[in-house]
Amino acid sequence: MPSYFLPSPKHDLLRFFLLEPCEMNYLKVYRKRNLSIIEHKKNAPRKIKLGIISVSSTRSLKDDKSGLWINNRALKEGHKVVFHHIIQDEIQAITENILDAIRSHEPQVILMTGGTGISSKDVTIEAVLPLFEKALTAFGPLFAQLSFEKIDSAALLSRATAGIINKTILFCLPGSLKACKLACKHLIFPELGHLVKHAQE
């Protein structure tokens, strides 16, 4: 795509007047879409009720580095953490904990860590997929792309996913602290309010 397609401070009047009609139309559509996104985000909630679930048979709350980082990051951004659980990596335990947490705490978002790999003990995805009413199908590929830039082809081993259960948005992230930071900083937290706004409609 030519560089002049994207509006930026670098554009001068001469370049603007030299644009072809089709390029002018592209600029109008681009600006209109950007304004629409900005308006949506303005009306999005800024304080989110958030829950954290870490899937592990060995961790405790004290040494759950990924879960604790998510907790601190959420609080720093002004959100409310309503629970932080550690559960066994078993399908029934995961399913029951998610449904019970949604009933008891009514979180708008749940961030889960762990159990997204490909070993026989990694069953988080198998537990959550049947619960999804809608899948956020863009999350997995976007996270894989970010991961590929950091860890190259090892990104193939992650099955990170996201979906909606009874208006609660659930993200399933790898247990790695680096992976959680990557997803939260670049994908999840920047869109949290926007996602919740639409999920609650």
Secondary structure, DSSP 8 states (H G I E B T S, - for coil): --GGGS--TT--HHHHHH--HHHHHHHHHHHHHHHHHHHHHHTS-SS-EEEEEEE-SS--GGG-HHHHHHHHHHHHTT-EEEEEEEE-S-HHHHHHHHHHHHHHH--SEEEEES--SSSTT--HHHHHGGG-SEE-TTHHHHHHHHHHHHHGGGGGG---EEEEETTEEEEEE-S-HHHHHHHIIIIIHHHHHHHHHHHT-
